[in-house]
Amino acid sequence: MIVFPAIDILDGKAVRLLQGRLDAVTVYNDDPVDQAHQWIAQGAEWLHVVDLDGAVTGDPKNIEVLERIVALGVPVQTGGGLRSMAVLERLAGVGVRRMVLGTALVTQPGLVTEACERFGGSIVAGIDARDGKVAINGWREGTEYGVLELVRELELLGVKRLAYTDISKDGMQTGVNYGAYRALGGQIDIPMTASGGVSNLDDIRDLHTIGKQLEGVIVGKALYENSFTLADAIQAGHGEEA
């Protein structure tokens, strides 16, 4: 299981939010590239980079920063405001390995189909949900879509990967919604990455027991708050004891 240390960029800084709220921001590093260096030095196998400015505005604002992070040589998965083929082409051109579509999954199914045809498994469906219902536009707008309902539609459009965030858990360090990930994993045919609420190594170990259906976990605040080391998280993600 891949452990993705998260770098969320807002106003040019590496931050964490509580439940996606822009009025509950903690700045952890004034330089997201420096933060990427730190995670790589601690053994990061992948990086998960989110352009929060892009997620809110619908237009990526930190592509230059992202390019500098990609140049460090570790595979990067990124999302936030990816709503056009031009942006996807640019990101792929600078070496981004996985691109996470969010709002476009609901509002631009044609783009999803085209992106999957062009980039295949490099496209990740980033589904963010609150109380089982999908949220879009930087988590500010709810929809009537249930998670499984949307995943089923996306599979038909050609989506090969899913990243699922439980908004109520995100940034809270209160534990992952293990039951939701296990239940969803048992009903879909594509690999999934879990996000939201990781508070300790046992959360990662528990997710590992779901098996190959869960290919990764995104970890943010727990790493920034030194609840455990990235090296220990990676070990737990591999099913190894520290």
Steps between C-alpha positions, in 0.01 A plus 500: 500500500645836396523767769456841337624788719281798416607850401199732480587836346308817587629851432839349413541320833470140621193486725243268650129571535239365741223326302592706193414831669695797370437679830685224687849510348829401659818595316774240539757621250532827309662305213318193359814400306697491823224287650531260207875481563429408863259220411743362242782509754279293730446235233189610310418263214231733362377853573136614498483870411174697510456848356239634742487834320418308183239286673312812605539706183481218247830605344838373628706777656815315607617315190847659516543376857375158395754491217781561751370218721476259208860586408614352833454156346235332719170402333231763555124466517322834483156657497320829548324684219576248226209576269643514146702284265747787457587488871523121500729508196724756669525298821571178314760687296698599809495145633204480739422128535139513623242775459198518728172623355243619753222744410531404132382149586153643557495806275704386196451131422621561146833622634526192721449270203752689285755512782470126566541423131809723482668425833355166615600400852665836561153646557370465855139568600524712812169450678447709812194418707321627807243268661518274196420777249754632249621860540656717228655844444758477774252312723277807522210363295307181570339270245241225513748243372576208727863384487430155358254643248761741364777239495280269294444777244869587491601140440283511187682817390833321524633604842759252628585645842319659792609724787226522762502768771268501799467877551370468855826328597744711299751686713334384820738217599205308643557174314406382154155389390621144461155352448423731209823412319456127553136511390571705189802290410281191501261652246729652238750364252763774502779559754442766761703740714364604840522853636387672816544450871819295535611556858742217580682204350216265594275688257745420221539139614122458506466639149773261383278206599246600234741355247595584143174686433641779718822600328588806704432741784552877505640629829519865592454657840620199700838529327519876541414467868766227545250238615732250328780508247456458127743208512283318755186581296658350190591187695141470622376553146716212386358278775827498691547548871728779619 
